């Protein structure tokens, strides 16, 4: 790190706890994600405390700490709407998994029951730090291994310790013994752990096909969520059975903007109509659907857009998938455009294709809306939290800068994420995560992984 950048970092860190601290990000190409502001060349972003105060050209410096962003793109932090973070020490342990049943059997039936609270902490911490490193500033942790209150506390503590904007979505485990403290324990979790960066949701499944009716969304869980004023994230929303469930939820008044349906693959036209009519949100998992082969294996972006639903994006399971949002954007873009062209090939019809601005919107603005945080994050808008990235636009894989959004979506990757701020605090600087001892983390992750694999041998034999 050159001396001037080190000096700037030192200033930022000394002023970190000052609520009046002002930071001026100077001379960036600013991709705001805000329809009213668009993209600005050679512009500045002024931060005051944890929020964005102003965006424009040649903003006055005053007493602000100046961050030179020449040659960089300033963009909103990515928002992950669904990741099973506790599994991170099992990354790519089954890269060629063929179907949902194989994943469930090996991971949820085999590995999950042997997790200690410490393993929950290590997996969630690794996932969150990896997210930050790749420019994800908000992550919904669909924590479906909440065997005890201590397991949940460990997962929440990991989110807090990493400094990510975390959404802890708690769910009971699919299989094995547990304390049956869920969903009531959500009340305690909120009272003990809520802070400026942490929110909570209730997590559940669409139907009882995988793990029985107690984990399936319905009046009981909806009532509990409403009493707590938390949103609901519903996983495994697939096919005919989930389509029937969606219509029943509509009839019972259980859908709405506070409910997120995850995957939404292979749903009927009537189910999509109900989703749109009720303002229910959708979280797509592009690589998960396609690689694992969930239902039709085609991410439901066309079905969502056809009824006016703009989805958020998610990582899902790192046991078989990549960890970053760049991959999700590119996979979804390629699949949608491939299908659009294939659908009109040999005819005189014109295909309807999404573009790079669409998938960036899904990965930021729509992700924040899906997580119930649209007023807080997702775009570079004055008044919102300062969750932003500086992406190097002069690296070997990003230069020259011709189209900023195209560069973010198609050119950049995690190595180009130079700087990450979350709530105005620096979490990554000059390409390096701050306050992370990689050697110690590697030792902890490996030891946890080894424990899980050894303890699960008897189950998986």
C-alpha positions as CSV (number, residue, x, y, z in Angstrom):
1,X,0.0,0.0,0.0
2,X,1.5,3.4,-1.0
3,X,2.1,5.9,1.8
4,X,-0.7,8.3,0.7
5,X,-3.3,5.6,0.8
6,X,-2.0,4.4,4.2
7,X,-2.2,8.0,5.5
8,X,-5.8,8.2,4.3
9,X,-6.7,4.9,5.9
10,X,-5.1,6.1,9.2
11,X,-7.3,9.2,9.1
12,X,-10.4,7.2,8.4
13,X,-9.8,4.8,11.2
14,X,-9.0,7.4,13.7
15,X,-12.3,9.2,12.9
16,X,-14.3,6.0,12.7
17,X,-16.4,6.5,15.8
18,X,-17.0,10.2,15.2
19,X,-20.7,10.5,14.2
20,X,-19.9,13.9,12.6
21,X,-17.1,12.4,10.5
22,X,-17.2,13.6,6.9
23,X,-15.6,11.6,4.0
24,X,-15.4,12.9,0.4
25,X,-14.9,10.3,-2.2
26,X,-13.3,12.4,-5.0
27,X,-13.2,12.1,-8.8
28,X,-15.0,8.7,-9.3
29,X,-17.2,7.4,-12.0
30,X,-20.4,7.2,-9.8
31,X,-22.9,4.5,-10.7
32,X,-25.7,5.5,-8.3
33,X,-28.3,2.9,-9.0
34,X,-30.8,5.7,-8.4
35,X,-33.0,6.4,-11.4
36,X,-33.0,10.1,-10.6
37,X,-29.2,10.4,-10.6
38,X,-28.0,7.7,-13.0
39,X,-24.2,7.5,-13.7
40,X,-21.9,10.5,-13.3
41,X,-18.4,10.9,-14.6
42,X,-15.7,12.5,-12.5
43,X,-18.1,13.0,-9.6
44,X,-17.8,13.0,-5.8
45,X,-19.7,11.3,-3.0
46,X,-19.9,13.0,0.4
47,X,-20.5,10.9,3.5
48,X,-21.5,12.2,6.8
49,X,-21.3,9.7,9.7
50,X,-22.9,6.5,8.4
51,X,-24.9,8.1,5.6
52,X,-24.6,9.5,2.1
53,X,-25.0,13.3,2.3
54,X,-24.5,14.4,-1.3
55,X,-23.4,13.3,-4.8
56,X,-22.2,15.7,-7.4
57,X,-19.3,17.3,-9.2
58,X,-16.6,19.3,-7.4
59,X,-18.3,19.2,-4.0
60,X,-16.6,21.4,-1.4
61,X,-14.1,19.6,0.7
62,X,-14.5,21.5,4.0
63,X,-13.2,19.4,6.9
64,X,-13.8,16.1,5.0
65,X,-11.2,13.3,4.8
66,X,-10.6,13.0,1.0
67,X,-10.4,9.6,-0.6
68,X,-8.9,9.9,-4.1
69,X,-11.0,7.7,-6.4
70,X,-9.5,8.6,-9.7
71,X,-9.7,5.7,-12.0
72,X,-12.3,3.9,-9.9
73,X,-16.1,3.2,-10.1
74,X,-18.1,4.1,-7.1
75,X,-21.1,1.8,-6.9
76,X,-23.7,0.5,-4.4
77,X,-22.7,-2.5,-2.3
78,X,-24.2,-5.7,-3.6
79,X,-27.1,-7.3,-1.6
80,X,-27.3,-11.1,-1.2
81,X,-30.9,-12.1,-0.5
82,X,-30.3,-15.7,0.6
83,X,-27.2,-17.6,1.7
84,X,-26.9,-20.6,4.0
85,X,-23.8,-19.1,5.6
86,X,-23.2,-21.8,8.2
87,X,-22.1,-24.2,5.5
88,X,-19.1,-22.1,4.3
89,X,-16.4,-24.5,5.7
90,X,-18.0,-27.1,3.4
91,X,-17.3,-25.1,0.3
92,X,-17.3,-27.1,-3.0
93,X,-17.5,-30.3,-1.1
94,X,-20.0,-31.6,-3.6
95,X,-19.4,-29.5,-6.7
96,X,-21.2,-31.8,-9.1
97,X,-24.3,-32.4,-7.0
98,X,-27.1,-33.6,-9.3
99,X,-30.3,-32.7,-7.6
100,X,-31.9,-31.2,-4.4
101,X,-32.2,-34.7,-2.9
102,X,-28.5,-35.3,-2.9
103,X,-27.8,-31.9,-1.4
104,X,-30.4,-32.4,1.3
105,X,-29.1,-35.9,2.2
106,X,-25.5,-35.0,2.4
107,X,-25.6,-31.6,3.9
108,X,-28.8,-31.2,5.9
109,X,-29.1,-34.8,7.0
110,X,-25.4,-35.7,7.2
111,X,-23.4,-32.6,8.2
112,X,-25.9,-30.3,9.8
113,X,-26.7,-32.4,12.9
114,X,-23.0,-32.5,14.0
115,X,-22.5,-28.7,14.0
116,X,-21.6,-27.1,17.3
117,X,-22.3,-23.5,18.0
118,X,-18.6,-22.8,17.3
119,X,-19.0,-24.3,13.8
120,X,-22.0,-22.1,13.2
121,X,-19.8,-19.1,14.1
122,X,-16.9,-20.1,11.9
123,X,-19.0,-20.9,8.8
124,X,-21.1,-17.7,9.1
125,X,-18.0,-15.6,9.7
126,X,-16.2,-17.1,6.7
127,X,-19.2,-16.5,4.5
128,X,-19.7,-12.9,5.6
129,X,-16.0,-12.0,5.2
130,X,-16.0,-13.5,1.8
131,X,-19.1,-11.6,0.9
132,X,-17.5,-8.3,2.0
133,X,-14.3,-9.1,0.0
134,X,-16.4,-9.5,-3.1
135,X,-18.4,-6.3,-2.6
136,X,-21.5,-7.7,-0.9
137,X,-22.3,-5.3,1.9
138,X,-25.6,-6.8,2.9
139,X,-26.2,-10.5,3.3
140,X,-29.3,-12.4,4.4
141,X,-28.1,-15.5,6.3
142,X,-30.8,-18.1,5.9
143,X,-29.7,-19.9,9.1
144,X,-31.6,-23.2,8.9
145,X,-29.5,-25.0,11.5
146,X,-30.7,-23.3,14.6
147,X,-30.5,-26.3,16.9
148,X,-30.2,-24.4,20.1
149,X,-30.3,-20.8,21.2
150,X,-26.5,-21.0,21.4
151,X,-26.3,-22.0,17.7
152,X,-28.4,-18.9,16.8
153,X,-26.3,-16.6,19.0
154,X,-23.1,-17.9,17.4
155,X,-24.4,-17.1,13.9
156,X,-25.6,-13.7,14.9
157,X,-22.3,-12.9,16.6
158,X,-20.4,-13.8,13.5
159,X,-22.4,-11.3,11.5
160,X,-21.8,-8.6,14.1
161,X,-18.1,-9.4,14.3
162,X,-17.5,-9.1,10.6
163,X,-19.2,-5.7,10.2
164,X,-21.5,-6.8,7.4
165,X,-25.0,-5.4,7.2
166,X,-26.6,-8.7,8.2
167,X,-30.1,-10.1,8.1
168,X,-30.4,-13.2,10.3
169,X,-33.2,-15.3,9.0
170,X,-33.7,-18.0,11.6
171,X,-35.2,-21.5,10.9
172,X,-35.2,-24.8,12.7
173,X,-33.1,-27.6,11.3
174,X,-34.6,-30.0,8.8
175,X,-33.4,-33.2,10.6
176,X,-31.9,-34.3,13.8
177,X,-32.4,-33.3,17.4
178,X,-32.9,-29.7,18.4
179,X,-34.3,-27.7,21.3
180,X,-37.6,-26.6,19.7
181,X,-36.9,-23.0,20.7
182,X,-37.8,-21.8,17.2
183,X,-39.7,-19.7,16.2
184,X,-40.2,-18.3,19.7
185,X,-36.5,-17.6,20.2
186,X,-36.7,-14.9,17.5
187,X,-38.1,-12.6,20.2
188,X,-35.0,-13.0,22.4
189,X,-32.6,-12.7,19.4
190,X,-34.1,-9.3,18.5
191,X,-34.1,-8.0,22.0
192,X,-30.5,-9.1,22.6
193,X,-28.8,-8.5,19.3
194,X,-30.4,-5.9,17.1
195,X,-28.1,-3.0,16.2
196,X,-27.6,-0.5,13.4
197,X,-26.3,-3.2,11.0
198,X,-28.4,-6.2,12.1
199,X,-32.0,-7.1,11.4
200,X,-34.0,-10.3,11.7
201,X,-36.5,-12.3,9.6
202,X,-38.3,-15.5,10.1
203,X,-37.2,-18.3,7.7
204,X,-39.2,-21.3,6.6
205,X,-40.0,-23.6,3.7
206,X,-42.8,-23.5,1.2
207,X,-44.3,-26.9,1.8
208,X,-43.8,-29.9,4.1
209,X,-42.3,-32.1,1.4
210,X,-38.7,-31.9,2.5
211,X,-38.8,-31.7,6.3
212,X,-42.4,-31.9,7.4
213,X,-45.3,-29.4,8.0
214,X,-43.8,-27.7,11.1
215,X,-41.3,-25.8,8.9
216,X,-43.8,-24.9,6.2
217,X,-45.1,-21.3,5.8
218,X,-48.7,-20.9,6.8
219,X,-51.0,-19.0,9.3
220,X,-49.1,-20.0,12.4
221,X,-45.7,-18.7,11.2
222,X,-47.2,-15.7,9.4
223,X,-48.9,-14.7,12.7
224,X,-45.7,-15.1,14.6
225,X,-43.8,-12.9,12.1
226,X,-46.5,-10.2,12.2
227,X,-46.5,-10.1,16.0
228,X,-42.7,-9.5,15.9
229,X,-43.0,-7.1,12.9
230,X,-40.4,-9.1,11.0
231,X,-40.4,-10.2,7.4
232,X,-40.6,-13.8,6.2
233,X,-38.2,-15.6,3.8
234,X,-39.6,-18.8,2.3
235,X,-37.1,-21.2,0.7
236,X,-37.6,-24.2,-1.6
237,X,-40.4,-22.5,-3.6
238,X,-40.6,-24.9,-6.6
239,X,-43.2,-26.3,-9.0
240,X,-46.8,-27.4,-8.7
241,X,-46.9,-27.9,-4.9
242,X,-45.5,-24.5,-4.1
243,X,-47.8,-23.0,-6.7
244,X,-50.8,-24.4,-4.9
245,X,-49.4,-23.2,-1.6
246,X,-49.0,-19.7,-3.0
247,X,-52.6,-19.5,-4.1
248,X,-53.7,-20.7,-0.6
249,X,-51.5,-18.1,1.0
250,X,-53.1,-15.5,-1.2
251,X,-56.6,-16.7,-0.1
252,X,-55.5,-16.5,3.5
253,X,-54.0,-13.1,3.2
254,X,-50.5,-14.3,4.0
255,X,-48.6,-12.7,1.1
256,X,-47.3,-9.2,0.7
257,X,-44.1,-7.1,0.4
258,X,-42.8,-8.4,3.7
259,X,-42.7,-12.0,2.3
260,X,-39.9,-13.2,0.1
261,X,-40.2,-16.3,-2.1
262,X,-36.8,-17.9,-2.8
263,X,-36.1,-19.6,-6.2
264,X,-39.7,-19.4,-7.5
265,X,-38.7,-21.9,-10.1
266,X,-41.3,-23.8,-12.2
267,X,-44.3,-21.9,-10.8
268,X,-47.7,-21.7,-12.6
269,X,-49.0,-18.6,-14.2
270,X,-51.7,-18.3,-11.5
271,X,-49.0,-18.4,-8.8
272,X,-47.1,-15.6,-10.6
273,X,-50.3,-13.6,-10.8
274,X,-50.8,-13.9,-7.1
275,X,-47.2,-12.9,-6.4
276,X,-47.6,-9.8,-8.5
277,X,-51.0,-8.8,-7.2
278,X,-49.9,-9.0,-3.6
279,X,-46.5,-7.2,-4.0
280,X,-44.7,-10.3,-2.7
281,X,-40.9,-10.2,-3.3
282,X,-38.8,-12.8,-5.1
283,X,-35.2,-13.9,-4.6
284,X,-33.6,-15.7,-7.5
285,X,-30.6,-18.1,-7.1
286,X,-29.3,-18.2,-10.7
287,X,-26.4,-20.6,-10.3
288,X,-28.3,-22.8,-7.8
289,X,-31.2,-23.4,-10.1
290,X,-29.1,-24.0,-13.1
291,X,-26.2,-26.0,-11.7
292,X,-28.0,-28.2,-9.1
293,X,-31.0,-28.6,-11.5
294,X,-33.8,-27.3,-9.3
295,X,-37.2,-27.9,-10.8
296,X,-36.9,-26.7,-14.4
297,X,-33.3,-25.6,-13.7
298,X,-34.1,-22.2,-15.4
299,X,-34.0,-19.1,-13.1
300,X,-37.4,-17.5,-13.2
301,X,-36.4,-14.0,-14.4
302,X,-38.7,-13.9,-17.4
303,X,-41.7,-15.1,-15.4
304,X,-41.0,-12.5,-12.8
305,X,-40.6,-9.6,-15.2
306,X,-43.6,-10.7,-17.2
307,X,-45.8,-9.8,-14.2
308,X,-43.8,-6.7,-13.2
309,X,-41.8,-8.3,-10.4
310,X,-38.1,-7.3,-10.3
311,X,-36.3,-9.9,-8.3
312,X,-33.3,-9.8,-5.9
313,X,-30.4,-12.2,-6.4
314,X,-28.7,-14.7,-4.0
315,X,-25.8,-17.0,-3.6
316,X,-27.6,-20.0,-1.9
317,X,-25.2,-22.9,-1.0
318,X,-21.4,-22.7,-1.2
319,X,-21.1,-26.5,-1.0
320,X,-21.6,-26.5,-4.8
321,X,-21.6,-22.9,-5.9
322,X,-19.5,-19.7,-6.2
323,X,-19.5,-17.1,-3.4
324,X,-19.8,-13.8,-5.3
325,X,-22.5,-11.6,-6.9
326,X,-20.5,-11.0,-10.1
327,X,-21.1,-14.7,-11.0
328,X,-24.9,-14.4,-10.2
329,X,-25.3,-11.4,-12.4
330,X,-23.4,-12.9,-15.4
331,X,-25.1,-16.3,-15.2
332,X,-28.6,-14.7,-15.1
333,X,-27.8,-12.3,-17.9
334,X,-26.4,-15.1,-20.1
335,X,-29.3,-17.5,-19.4
336,X,-32.0,-15.0,-20.0
337,X,-30.5,-13.7,-23.2
338,X,-29.9,-17.3,-24.5
339,X,-33.5,-18.2,-23.8
340,X,-34.8,-15.0,-25.4
341,X,-32.8,-15.5,-28.6
342,X,-33.6,-19.3,-28.7
343,X,-37.3,-18.5,-28.3
344,X,-37.5,-16.5,-31.5
345,X,-34.8,-18.3,-33.6
346,X,-36.1,-19.0,-37.0
347,X,-39.0,-16.6,-36.8
348,X,-39.4,-12.9,-37.6
349,X,-40.2,-12.1,-33.9
350,X,-37.8,-9.9,-31.9
351,X,-36.4,-11.2,-28.7
352,X,-36.9,-9.4,-25.4
353,X,-33.5,-9.3,-23.6
354,X,-32.4,-7.9,-20.3
355,X,-29.2,-5.9,-20.1
356,X,-26.4,-5.2,-17.7
357,X,-28.3,-2.4,-16.0
358,X,-31.1,-4.8,-15.2
359,X,-28.9,-7.4,-13.4
360,X,-27.0,-4.7,-11.5
361,X,-30.4,-3.4,-10.4
362,X,-31.4,-6.9,-9.2
363,X,-28.1,-7.2,-7.3
364,X,-28.4,-3.9,-5.5
365,X,-31.7,-2.0,-5.4
366,X,-34.0,-5.0,-5.8
367,X,-32.0,-7.0,-3.3
368,X,-32.4,-4.3,-0.7
369,X,-36.1,-4.2,-1.4
370,X,-36.4,-8.0,-1.1
371,X,-34.6,-7.9,2.3
372,X,-36.9,-5.1,3.5
373,X,-34.1,-2.6,3.5
374,X,-34.9,-0.4,0.5
375,X,-35.0,2.8,2.6
376,X,-31.6,2.0,4.1
377,X,-29.3,0.6,1.3
378,X,-29.2,-0.6,-2.3
379,X,-28.4,2.6,-4.1
380,X,-26.1,5.7,-3.7
381,X,-28.8,8.1,-2.7
382,X,-28.5,10.9,-0.2
383,X,-30.0,9.9,3.1
384,X,-29.3,6.2,2.7
385,X,-26.5,4.4,4.5
386,X,-23.1,4.6,3.1
387,X,-22.8,1.1,1.8
388,X,-20.6,1.4,-1.2
389,X,-17.8,0.0,-3.3
390,X,-14.8,1.5,-5.1
391,X,-14.0,-0.8,-8.1
392,X,-10.7,-0.4,-9.9
393,X,-11.4,0.5,-13.5
394,X,-7.7,0.6,-14.6
395,X,-6.7,-3.0,-13.9
396,X,-5.7,-5.4,-16.7
397,X,-9.3,-6.9,-16.8
398,X,-11.2,-3.6,-16.5
399,X,-9.3,-1.0,-18.6
400,X,-10.1,1.0,-20.5
401,X,-13.3,2.3,-18.9
402,X,-15.9,2.6,-21.7
403,X,-19.2,1.6,-20.1
404,X,-19.2,1.8,-16.2
405,X,-22.2,-0.6,-15.7
406,X,-20.9,-3.0,-18.3
407,X,-17.5,-3.0,-16.5
408,X,-19.0,-3.7,-13.1
409,X,-21.2,-6.6,-14.5
410,X,-19.0,-8.1,-17.2
411,X,-15.5,-7.0,-16.5
412,X,-14.8,-6.8,-12.8
413,X,-14.5,-9.5,-10.1
414,X,-13.5,-9.6,-6.5
415,X,-9.9,-8.7,-7.1
416,X,-11.1,-5.3,-8.5
417,X,-13.1,-4.5,-5.4
418,X,-10.6,-2.0,-4.0
419,X,-12.6,-0.5,-1.2
420,X,-15.8,-1.5,0.7
421,X,-17.6,0.8,3.2
422,X,-20.5,-0.4,5.2
423,X,-22.4,2.3,7.2
424,X,-19.5,4.6,6.4
425,X,-16.9,2.3,8.0
426,X,-14.1,0.9,5.9
427,X,-14.1,-2.9,5.8
428,X,-11.8,-3.4,2.8
429,X,-9.1,-1.0,1.6
430,X,-6.5,-1.2,-1.2
431,X,-7.8,-4.7,-2.0
432,X,-7.3,-6.1,1.5
433,X,-9.9,-6.9,4.2
434,X,-9.2,-5.0,7.3
435,X,-8.7,-6.6,10.8
436,X,-8.7,-10.1,9.3
437,X,-5.9,-12.5,10.3
438,X,-6.1,-14.9,7.3
439,X,-3.7,-17.4,8.8
440,X,-5.7,-17.6,12.1
441,X,-9.0,-17.8,10.1
442,X,-7.6,-20.5,7.9
443,X,-6.7,-22.6,10.9
444,X,-10.1,-22.1,12.5
445,X,-11.9,-22.9,9.3
446,X,-9.9,-26.0,8.7
447,X,-10.3,-27.3,12.2
448,X,-14.0,-26.8,12.1
449,X,-14.3,-28.5,8.7
450,X,-12.3,-31.5,10.0
451,X,-14.5,-31.8,13.1
452,X,-17.7,-31.7,10.9
453,X,-16.4,-34.3,8.5
454,X,-15.2,-36.7,11.2
455,X,-18.3,-36.4,13.3
456,X,-20.6,-36.9,10.3
457,X,-18.9,-40.1,9.0
458,X,-21.2,-42.4,11.0
459,X,-24.3,-40.6,9.5
460,X,-23.1,-40.6,5.9
461,X,-21.8,-44.1,5.8
